[in-house]
């Protein structure tokens, strides 16, 4: 793909993925059974950055079957791509999988965010079966109306001092880069993943205040519109709670938390921690391999690659 294919022209991005999707293997059967839900929301994928955990995201997209999939902004990181081009095959595979889901009958709605604001010039259009909308209202199976937005319009820094937002984005990318090296060292000594940026977000008083103000502002606007809830992204902090009678849901991100929001057939909403689920899958597979005699290990390895139950 050319540098301007994703940052300047949305149709080029989808066309490039669509060409590749025809060649994508039709055998993307996950190593884990499919999770069937009515609706799924994901945001802040940040395709085009080294921080995007595209392999885990692709695993999620292969495992989860839904009637409607909302892409709640910052899917493609145009800011980062303008600074430095980064587009590995795994990121293209994600685009291909999204297009394939749309082609196979899933309703896919893309609500652009601030990092992919270039897509806002195409509101109301459809590319490769994916609808582009500035915002929308989702009706749950139990009758609740949820406002679906990215959320950057409620970020004072984005609206009033965009240059400061660019500086913050650069600092965030630097933090993620440091965190990747730090966690590679932790992995070598058998320690689990630890997020520096998430720690700072939850511990620094100003950051905690910013998150709380953002959540309250979004919920307040949803209530003003007469809606029962809101689903957003933007701040990379998965959360589901009631604020002054309004259900506030943030689906998190696919840079740090690897989370999504899903709606079950009865309208029940749940935040899915995909990193935890993948860890359980790997643990169960390893347990199968190590629990059998050495002489039977080849057969055990084959068993371990077969579907494993998804924990509830």
C-alpha positions as CSV (number, residue, x, y, z in Angstrom):
1,X,0.0,0.0,0.0
2,X,1.2,3.6,-0.7
3,X,1.6,5.9,2.3
4,X,-1.4,8.0,1.3
5,X,-3.7,5.0,0.7
6,X,-4.8,4.9,4.3
7,X,-4.3,8.4,5.5
8,X,-5.9,10.3,2.6
9,X,-8.3,8.0,0.9
10,X,-10.7,5.6,2.7
11,X,-11.8,3.8,-0.4
12,X,-8.2,2.9,-1.2
13,X,-7.8,1.4,2.2
14,X,-10.9,-0.8,1.8
15,X,-10.1,-1.6,-1.9
16,X,-6.6,-2.8,-0.9
17,X,-8.0,-5.0,1.8
18,X,-10.8,-6.2,-0.5
19,X,-8.2,-7.3,-3.1
20,X,-6.3,-9.2,-0.5
21,X,-9.5,-10.7,1.1
22,X,-10.2,-12.7,-2.0
23,X,-6.9,-14.4,-1.5
24,X,-7.3,-14.8,2.3
25,X,-7.6,-18.5,3.3
26,X,-11.1,-19.7,3.7
27,X,-9.9,-21.9,6.5
28,X,-9.5,-19.2,9.2
29,X,-11.1,-21.6,11.6
30,X,-10.0,-20.5,15.1
31,X,-8.1,-22.8,17.4
32,X,-10.9,-22.1,19.9
33,X,-14.7,-22.5,19.4
34,X,-16.6,-19.5,18.2
35,X,-18.3,-17.2,20.6
36,X,-21.8,-16.3,19.3
37,X,-23.2,-12.9,20.4
38,X,-25.8,-10.5,19.0
39,X,-23.5,-7.5,18.9
40,X,-19.8,-6.6,19.4
41,X,-18.1,-3.2,19.8
42,X,-14.4,-2.7,19.4
43,X,-12.4,0.5,19.1
44,X,-8.9,2.0,19.2
45,X,-7.2,-0.7,17.2
46,X,-4.6,1.8,16.0
47,X,-3.7,-0.2,12.9
48,X,-0.6,1.4,11.5
49,X,1.3,1.6,14.8
50,X,3.8,-0.9,16.4
51,X,1.6,-0.9,19.5
52,X,-1.4,-2.5,17.7
53,X,-1.8,-6.1,18.9
54,X,-3.0,-7.3,15.5
55,X,-2.5,-11.0,16.1
56,X,-4.7,-11.0,19.2
57,X,-7.3,-8.8,17.4
58,X,-7.3,-11.2,14.4
59,X,-7.9,-14.1,16.9
60,X,-10.8,-12.2,18.3
61,X,-12.3,-11.6,14.9
62,X,-12.0,-15.2,13.9
63,X,-13.6,-16.5,17.2
64,X,-16.4,-14.1,17.6
65,X,-19.6,-14.3,15.4
66,X,-22.1,-11.5,15.7
67,X,-25.0,-10.0,13.8
68,X,-23.6,-6.5,14.1
69,X,-20.0,-5.3,14.6
70,X,-19.4,-1.7,15.5
71,X,-15.9,-0.3,14.9
72,X,-16.0,2.6,17.3
73,X,-13.2,4.8,16.1
74,X,-9.4,5.0,15.9
75,X,-9.3,1.9,13.7
76,X,-6.5,3.2,11.5
77,X,-4.0,5.6,13.1
78,X,-3.7,8.3,10.4
79,X,-1.7,10.5,12.8
80,X,1.1,7.9,13.2
81,X,1.1,6.9,9.5
82,X,1.7,10.5,8.5
83,X,4.7,10.6,10.9
84,X,6.2,7.2,10.0
85,X,4.8,4.5,7.7
86,X,4.2,1.2,9.4
87,X,1.9,-1.4,7.9
88,X,2.9,-5.1,8.3
89,X,0.9,-8.0,6.9
90,X,-0.9,-8.6,10.1
91,X,-2.5,-5.2,9.9
92,X,-3.6,-5.9,6.4
93,X,-5.0,-9.3,7.5
94,X,-7.2,-7.5,10.0
95,X,-8.7,-5.2,7.3
96,X,-9.2,-8.3,5.1
97,X,-11.0,-10.1,8.0
98,X,-13.3,-7.1,8.6
99,X,-14.2,-7.0,4.9
100,X,-14.8,-10.7,4.8
101,X,-17.1,-10.5,7.8
102,X,-19.2,-7.8,6.0
103,X,-19.2,-10.0,2.9
104,X,-20.4,-13.0,4.9
105,X,-23.4,-11.2,6.3
106,X,-22.3,-9.4,9.4
107,X,-23.5,-5.8,9.5
108,X,-20.3,-3.7,10.1
109,X,-20.6,-0.1,11.1
110,X,-17.5,2.2,11.2
111,X,-17.7,5.3,13.4
112,X,-14.5,7.2,12.8
113,X,-12.5,8.7,15.7
114,X,-9.9,11.5,15.9
115,X,-7.0,9.3,14.7
116,X,-8.9,8.2,11.6
117,X,-10.8,11.5,11.2
118,X,-9.9,11.5,7.4
119,X,-12.8,9.0,7.2
120,X,-15.3,11.5,8.4
121,X,-15.5,13.0,4.8
122,X,-17.2,9.7,3.8
123,X,-20.0,9.7,6.4
124,X,-23.1,8.0,4.9
125,X,-21.1,6.0,2.4
126,X,-20.4,2.2,2.3
127,X,-17.1,0.7,1.3
128,X,-16.7,-3.1,0.9
129,X,-20.0,-3.6,2.8
130,X,-18.8,-1.5,5.7
131,X,-21.1,1.5,6.6
132,X,-19.4,4.7,7.7
133,X,-21.4,6.8,10.2
134,X,-20.5,9.7,12.5
135,X,-22.7,8.2,15.3
136,X,-25.6,5.9,15.6
137,X,-28.2,4.5,18.1
138,X,-28.2,0.8,18.8
139,X,-31.3,-1.0,20.0
140,X,-30.5,-3.9,22.3
141,X,-32.5,-7.1,22.5
142,X,-34.1,-6.0,25.7
143,X,-35.2,-2.6,24.3
144,X,-32.5,-0.2,25.5
145,X,-31.2,2.5,23.1
146,X,-27.5,3.0,23.2
147,X,-25.7,5.9,21.7
148,X,-22.6,4.7,19.8
149,X,-19.8,7.3,19.4
150,X,-16.0,7.4,19.5
151,X,-15.9,10.1,22.2
152,X,-13.2,12.5,21.0
153,X,-15.7,15.4,20.8
154,X,-15.9,15.3,24.6
155,X,-12.1,15.6,25.0
156,X,-11.2,19.2,25.7
157,X,-7.6,18.7,24.6
158,X,-8.7,17.5,21.2
159,X,-11.3,20.3,20.7
160,X,-9.4,23.2,22.2
161,X,-5.6,22.5,21.8
162,X,-5.1,19.9,19.0
163,X,-1.3,20.6,19.0
164,X,-1.3,19.4,22.6
165,X,-3.1,16.2,21.6
166,X,-0.4,15.5,19.0
167,X,2.3,16.0,21.7
168,X,0.3,13.7,24.0
169,X,0.0,11.1,21.3
170,X,3.8,11.2,20.7
171,X,4.4,10.7,24.5
172,X,1.9,7.8,24.6
173,X,3.7,6.1,21.7
174,X,7.0,6.6,23.5
175,X,5.5,5.1,26.7
176,X,4.3,2.1,24.7
177,X,7.7,1.6,23.1
178,X,9.4,1.6,26.6
179,X,6.7,-0.7,27.8
180,X,7.3,-3.2,25.0
181,X,11.0,-3.5,25.9
182,X,10.2,-3.6,29.6
183,X,7.8,-6.5,29.2
184,X,10.1,-8.4,26.9
185,X,12.5,-8.5,30.0
186,X,9.6,-9.5,32.3
187,X,8.7,-12.3,29.9
188,X,12.2,-13.7,30.0
189,X,12.0,-14.1,33.8
190,X,8.4,-15.6,33.6
191,X,6.5,-12.5,34.8
192,X,3.2,-11.5,33.2
193,X,2.5,-8.5,31.1
194,X,2.3,-5.2,32.9
195,X,1.1,-1.9,31.3
196,X,3.0,1.2,32.4
197,X,0.5,3.6,30.6
198,X,-2.5,1.9,32.2
199,X,-0.8,2.2,35.6
200,X,-0.2,5.9,35.1
201,X,-3.7,6.4,33.9
202,X,-5.2,4.8,37.0
203,X,-2.7,6.2,39.6
204,X,-1.9,9.8,38.5
205,X,-4.5,12.1,40.0
206,X,-4.9,14.3,37.0
207,X,-5.4,11.3,34.7
208,X,-8.0,9.8,37.0
209,X,-9.8,13.1,37.1
210,X,-9.7,13.4,33.3
211,X,-11.2,9.9,32.8
212,X,-14.0,10.7,35.3
213,X,-14.8,14.0,33.7
214,X,-14.9,12.4,30.3
215,X,-17.2,9.6,31.4
216,X,-19.6,12.0,33.2
217,X,-19.8,14.3,30.1
218,X,-20.6,11.5,27.7
219,X,-23.2,10.0,30.0
220,X,-24.8,13.5,30.6
221,X,-25.1,14.0,26.8
222,X,-26.7,10.6,26.3
223,X,-29.2,11.4,29.0
224,X,-30.0,14.8,27.4
225,X,-30.8,12.9,24.2
226,X,-33.2,10.6,26.0
227,X,-31.1,7.5,25.6
228,X,-30.6,4.7,28.1
229,X,-26.9,4.3,27.6
230,X,-23.8,5.1,25.6
231,X,-21.0,3.0,24.1
232,X,-17.7,4.8,23.3
233,X,-13.9,4.3,23.1
234,X,-11.2,7.0,22.9
235,X,-9.7,6.9,26.4
236,X,-8.4,3.3,26.2
237,X,-10.1,2.4,29.5
238,X,-12.7,-0.4,29.5
239,X,-15.5,0.3,31.8
240,X,-19.2,-0.5,32.3
241,X,-21.1,1.4,35.0
242,X,-24.2,3.5,35.6
243,X,-23.7,7.2,35.8
244,X,-26.8,9.2,37.0
245,X,-29.1,6.6,35.6
246,X,-27.3,6.2,32.3
247,X,-25.4,3.1,31.4
248,X,-21.8,4.1,30.4
249,X,-19.9,1.5,28.4
250,X,-16.3,1.9,27.1
251,X,-15.0,-1.0,25.0
252,X,-11.4,-0.3,25.8
253,X,-8.7,-0.8,23.2
254,X,-6.4,-3.2,21.3
255,X,-3.1,-1.7,22.2
256,X,-3.0,-2.4,25.9
257,X,-6.2,-4.0,27.4
258,X,-7.4,-6.2,24.4
259,X,-11.0,-5.7,25.4
260,X,-14.4,-5.6,23.6
261,X,-18.0,-5.0,24.6
262,X,-20.5,-7.7,23.5
263,X,-24.2,-8.0,23.7
264,X,-25.7,-11.5,24.3
265,X,-28.9,-12.7,22.7
266,X,-31.0,-11.6,25.7
267,X,-29.6,-8.0,25.6
268,X,-27.1,-8.6,28.5
269,X,-23.9,-6.6,28.0
270,X,-20.4,-7.8,28.9
271,X,-16.9,-6.5,28.6
272,X,-14.7,-9.3,27.3
273,X,-11.1,-9.4,28.3
274,X,-9.6,-11.2,25.3
275,X,-6.1,-11.3,26.7
276,X,-7.3,-13.3,29.7
277,X,-9.3,-15.7,27.5
278,X,-6.3,-16.3,25.2
279,X,-4.1,-17.0,28.3
280,X,-6.7,-19.6,29.5
281,X,-6.7,-21.2,26.0
282,X,-2.9,-21.4,26.0
283,X,-2.8,-22.8,29.6
284,X,-5.4,-25.4,28.7
285,X,-3.5,-26.5,25.6
286,X,-0.2,-26.7,27.5
287,X,-1.9,-28.8,30.2
288,X,-3.2,-31.3,27.6
289,X,0.3,-31.7,26.2
290,X,2.1,-32.2,29.6
291,X,-0.6,-34.4,31.1
292,X,0.0,-37.4,28.7
293,X,2.9,-39.8,28.5
294,X,6.0,-38.9,26.4
295,X,5.3,-41.7,23.9
296,X,1.9,-40.2,23.1
297,X,3.1,-36.6,22.8
298,X,2.7,-36.3,18.9
299,X,-1.0,-37.3,19.3
300,X,-1.4,-34.9,22.3
301,X,-0.1,-32.0,20.3
302,X,-2.8,-32.7,17.7
303,X,-5.4,-32.7,20.4
304,X,-4.1,-29.4,21.9
305,X,-4.6,-27.7,18.5
306,X,-8.3,-28.7,18.4
307,X,-11.1,-26.5,19.8
308,X,-11.0,-25.8,23.5
309,X,-14.0,-24.6,25.5
310,X,-14.4,-20.8,25.9
311,X,-14.7,-20.0,29.6
312,X,-17.9,-18.2,30.6
